[in-house]
Amino acid sequence: MNSVKLVKGNKQYKFAIDQCKLIMGNDYISKFSFLQMLYQHAMNLTISEYEEERQEEIQMYVDESIVDRRKVRYFKIGDTFEFQEDFKLTTKSLLLQYSECLLNQSLHNETISTIRYLFQSLSDSLNIQAEMFHFRFHEIDAKQLSKLLNVSIVQDELESNVMNLSYENYYTLQLAVLYAIEQEKVFQTEVYCIVKMDVLTPKIYHQLKKFKQIKFIVILNRHECKIDVKDIYYFSYGNILDFANENQIYDLFSYKLFRMEDIMNRIDQYFNDGSGTGNNIVDLIMK
């Protein structure tokens, strides 16, 4: 489990993350501030004059060591149908990277070599016709070929698009693409995927847990599955609580429940059994 800290001026947010962190709670103002810092780091924006004057440059620390922004890779999966833009195969497109991974597989080597030979033959033919000019095609590789592709979704053997996907399929399809990329690439950097969604379902949560290198920061409103409470970073009025931090949990809850095992059981029941009530210690702390 890694410790991640975002710092900007006198604000900081710190949480431990194993494979995913679920951003929950109803303190939307504090949550907005956290997301603003996270997205600013992800977008690698140039520091503004305002920030420079106030000494508010954004910094990320992993296990207490400052991280060079160039050594952090971000993916994003949104809740406002941005996935449709991916089909344009722009530079940051998941589908472009996925197609490159597929084309780089060894079973396509012979075919790509043949395509290179045909392009070379065509350029030779053009050069014979145009004596005063020399024509040469760009180097033909997986990256160049992927830009020539048109991609669409197939459902029930029919061509489809993002607007035909169910809620769950909208997320699981993007996660499947990202998982395929992870299987083909060995990332040399810290890799995070920011996911925004309304409801975390069992299928989506299970799919998130399959990843090895990519860590997920998931912003959600509610969940319909049993979750590991250590995955939760909870924003409530008065308390921002990382449930992977046992010292922080104990300091908040121990005055009513003295044993750590009892505390964790009550927290697990609160989030996974729907047993939270106005008299529940977790309810009282969260309000």
N, C-alpha and C positions, 0 to 999 in steps of 0.2 A: 504494500500500500504506500502510495506517495503522498507527500504533503504539498499542496499547491496554495500559493498566496499571491493575490493581486493587490498591488499598492499604487495609490495615486494621491499625492499630497498627504493629508492626514486621514484618509480613508483606506481601510484595508479589509479584505475578505480572505479567510483562510479555511481550507477544508482538506480532509484526507480523501483520496480516491484510489480505489482498487481498479475497477474496470468501468464503472459508471457512477455518476452522481446525479441524484434526482432533486431538482430545485423546486421546493414546495413551500406552501404557506400563503397567508393572506396579507402580509405587510408588503403591498405592491410598490410602495415608494422605495423601500430599501431594496426590494428585488430589482426594481428598475435601475437603481444606482449600480448594483452588482452586474447586471446584464450590460449596462452601458460601458463599464470598464472591460468586461469580457469581450464584447464586440469590438471595442476600440483596439484591444490588443490583437484580436483576430484579423482586423482589417489593416493593421500596421499603418495607421494614419500618421502623417507627419505632425509633430508637436506644434500646436498653434502658439501665436504670440501670447495669448491669454494664459495658456498653460505654462509657458516658459516663465512669464512674469511671476506667476503664483507658485512656481516650482512643483508642477503637477504632472510630470511625465509619468506615463503608465509603465509599471514594471511587473514582471512575473518572476516568482521564485518557485523552484521545485526542490523539495527537501532542503530548504534554506539557502540554496545556491541560485543566484540570479541567472535567468535564462536569456540568451541571445535570441531576439525575435526571429532572426533568420534560421534558427534551429528549432522552430516550432511550426508544425503543419496543422492547418485547420480545414475541416470539411463542415458543411452546414446542410441541415435538412429542416425545412421550414414548414409552417402550417398554413401558408397562403398560396399554395399551388406554384411555388417557384420551380418545382420539378419540370414543369412544361418548358421552361427556358433551357433546361439541360439538353433538350433534343436539338438545339441549334449547334451543339458541339463546340461551344466557345472554349477558351483556354482553361477555365476553371471547371468545366463541365465534368461531372462524375462519369457520364456516359462516354465522353472522349477518352478519359483515363481507362475506363473499362474496356473500350474497343482496342486501345493500345496494348493492354494486358493480353487480350485474346490473340491479337495479331503477332505478339512477340512469342507465343508458344511455339515450340520446336516443330510441331506438325505442319506449320505454315511456311517453314523456311524454304522448302523447294518451290512452292508456289510463288513466293515473293521474289526468289531468284529468277524465276521465269518471267515475271512481270518486269523486273529490272532489265533483263535481256531484250524484251520486246520494246521497251521504251528506248533503249540504246539503239536498237535497229531502226526505230522510227526517226530518232534524231539524226542518225547517219543518212537516212534517205532524204530528210529535209536539207541537210548540208550539201548533198549532191545537187539538189535543185537550186539552192540559193548559194551561188559560188562566192558572193561577196560577204556572206554572213555565216556565222557559226552558231548553231542552235544546240542547246543542251538542257535536258530536263533536270529538275531538282532531284537530289538524291532520293531514291525510292526506298522508304523504310516504313516501319509500323506507324510511326507518328504521321508521316505524309499520307499514307493510305487511309488512316482513320479519319482524316479531314475530308475525304471523298465520300464518306458513308452518309446515308440517310437512315435514321433510326426511328422506329415506331414500336408501340406496344402491341402484342398479340394476345387476344382473349377469345377463347372458344374458336380458335382458328380464324378469327376476324381481326383486321387491323383496327387498332383502338388508340386512345390517347389518355392523358392524365385525368381528364374530366369524366372518364368512364370508370375510374377506379373507385373501389370502396374505401372507406376511411382506413381500415387496417391494411389493405393492399397498397395504399398510397405510401405508407411508411415501410412496410416489409419489402416492397420492391426496391426502394432506394437502399435499404440496409443490405439486401442481397447483392446489389451492385457493389456496394462498399466492401462487403465481405469478400467478394471475388477479387477486388483490387488488393485487399490485405493478403490474400492467399498467394498472389503473384509477386508482391513487392516486399522487400525487406527495408523498412523505413529506418533511416539513420538519425531521425529526429524525434522529439516529442510529438505525438499525433493526437489531436482532439477532434471530436465531432460535436458540434452544438446542434441539438435537436429541440424544436419547439412543437408541442402538441397539446391537445386538450385532455385526452384520456390515454393513459398507459394501459394497454391490454396484456393478457398473459402471453399471447403470441409475440408481440413486439418486445416485451421484457425478456422473454426467452431468447429471442434473436440477438438482442443487445449483449447478452451474457456469453455468446459464442465467440466474440472477438478477443484476440490476444494482445495485439499491439495498440489498436485504436481505443482511446478512452472517450467515454460519452458524458457530456454535460446536458442533461435532459430537463427542459423547462416544461412543467405540466401543471394542469389544474386539479386532476384527480386520477386515481388508479382503480382498476378493476381486477387486480391480481395481488397475490401475496408477494410482498417486497421485502428485501433484506433491509432492516431499519438502518444499518450502517451505510447504506447507499444514500440516505436522506440528508440534505442540507436545507434546514427549515427556517423560513423567514416569518416570524410572528412579531406582533407589536411588543417591544420590550426585550425580545430575545432573538438572536440569530444563532441557531444551534446546529452544529455538525454532529450527527448521531454516531459518527465513527470515533468521536473524541470522548472517551470514557471519563476523563477527568472533568470535562465540561458538563457532561450529563450528571455525574455524581454531585458536583457542586450545586446544580439546580434542583435536583430531586431528592437528595439524601435526607433532608430534614423531615420528610414524611415516610420514606421507604429507605431503610438503612442498608439493606443488602443490595449489592450491584445486580445480582441475579433477579431479585424482585423488581428492581427498577426496569431492567431490560425486558422482562416478561410483560410488565404493564405497558411499556412503550410498544412492544410488538402487538399486544392485544388492541391497543388504541388504533394503530394503523392497519392491522390486518383482519381483525374480527369485528370491526364496527361497534366495539363496546364502549367507546368514549362517551361520557355523559358530563353534564355540568358539574358533577361532584367528583369527577375523575381528576387525579392530581395532574395528569398530562394535560387535560383541558385547561386547568387553572394556570399552568405554566405557559401554555401556548397562547392564551388570550392576552 
